[in-house]
Each structure stands twice: as structure tokens, then as C-alpha cells.
Amino acid sequence: MTLLLLAAFTTGIVRTLRSGTKASCACFGVSTAPIGRRHVVRNTVLLALAAALAGTPAPTQAAGVLIAAFGALVGALLVIFTDELGTLFDDGAPRTSGRVRGSAP
């Protein structure tokens, strides 16, 4: 059921991008960042993880539970802050192909 819901959300994002509609992603709270390819990539990674873990039994030992909980926390924080991490590494300059102007040969 989770896979179907996430696939529906991802399909909605792709359709919004293809239509050219400018919309912000409020997936994990209020955000002014526009929906972009990073949201599709994020959801695709989450779909792959959910599909891979669908038949995996839950860990039963205490150490395994702690490691899984820590990994889930780190992963959740990365997913929640996708927009902020994306804007952190995006300098806002238009992307060009080829050599950078003004660089030495």
C-alpha cells in the first residue's frame, strides 16, 4: 500500500513538472522551493528502498533495532531536508555545457 501511495505522489510530481506548472513542495512542511527533478529522484530512491525492504523481516536483537533506528533517522532527515540540501549546493547560476568562460586553455 505504501508503494502505491508513493508511486501516486511521484506520478503527480512528474505530471506537474511536464505541464510546466510552478508549484512549491510542501511535502514535509512549508517550503518555497519549487518542485523539481530532485523531488522525483528523492521519491524514486524511496520507492526503491521500500520495494527492497518490503519482504525483509524486522530485526529482533536490540543492537539491530538500534542500528536500524539510527539509519532510519538519518535517512528521514536527509529526505525531509532535500530542498534545503539542494539549494545549499545550487549556486543559482545557469548551467552551460563546455568550457567555463575565462578559464585558461
C-alpha angles and dihedrals in degrees: 000000000000091000091053093049093049091046089053092051091048091049089051091052092049091049091049091051093048092050091055093235114156108226134154123232114242092172095128101020136305113342134164094199111114120240109265146156091289089067091054090048091048092051092045091054090048090049091051092049093047091049092048093049097042095098099029115115117234117256113259102191119087094237091051092050092050093048091047092048092050092048090048091050093051091045092048092051091051091050094046093050096043092119094049093046090048094052090045091063096035111089093190093239117133114258116245131183124230130023123353112249116250095023122130117257 
